[in-house]
């Protein structure tokens, strides 16, 4: 029993040291979505627009998620008002995307795995284009060309 109690004591000391140094134990995180990474690529096309932007939106509250716009036009028309009202329930990562852009991986918010909904919107898409749902993806690839954006899973 003493050996077991000593092991428990050592475990807690190690855990406290890890926490004090900013490290954490390797325990699985429980999140609401599976998304671990997002990569953005833009094709080099001299006949297309020179630069655009992509918003990747992380929503942490079901009630807020239910009220969010469902198309590109609605998103950009309401974006700033929505961010003011639901600033704690929504994170937006806006990435400017010039032609030929190839991101390694988007830097996501610290609590991104807790989002109940994740979607992407491309600025140069048609107004009525639905937002792209990334919630069930483990790894998403967003490809941009002169037709719009294509989103695929890289699971």
Phi, psi and omega in degrees: 000321180299319180296319179294317178296322178295321178296318178296317179299314180296321178300313182293324176296315179298318179297317179295321177296318178298315179295321181293331181266003178089002177268167179226161175290153181277074178251142181295136178277142177259115181235173179267344181229167184261355190293118179253334180203153176227130177241139181239131176231143176233131180286148176274112183218111185290347178264359184258179178295155184278324183210148175217191175216155176234131172259128170251121190248127179249120183246127187256000184227130181300318181296319177293318180301322181292336183263354184287152178300153182249355178232164179300314181299316178295320181300308184289334176288329186249357189310305187290324176294318179297320181291326177293316184286319186244039188301329180274342182261355184223133169241138177236128174252109180262127181239117172290136186232100174280165176302141179080005182291138177216103182277147174289303176196136179297139175278112185265158178302152183305321182258028185301328181292342180276353181295136178276342177210139177227130177218162180237147179223131177259131186297323186271008176284165178297150184306321185272005181294128178296151174294155183263115183281122180251002190306319184268001179279144171274323181213124185249143173243123177252116180250135184242132171219188185290350177272340183141211178240145174244135180242130178222159179271137177251032183298000000 
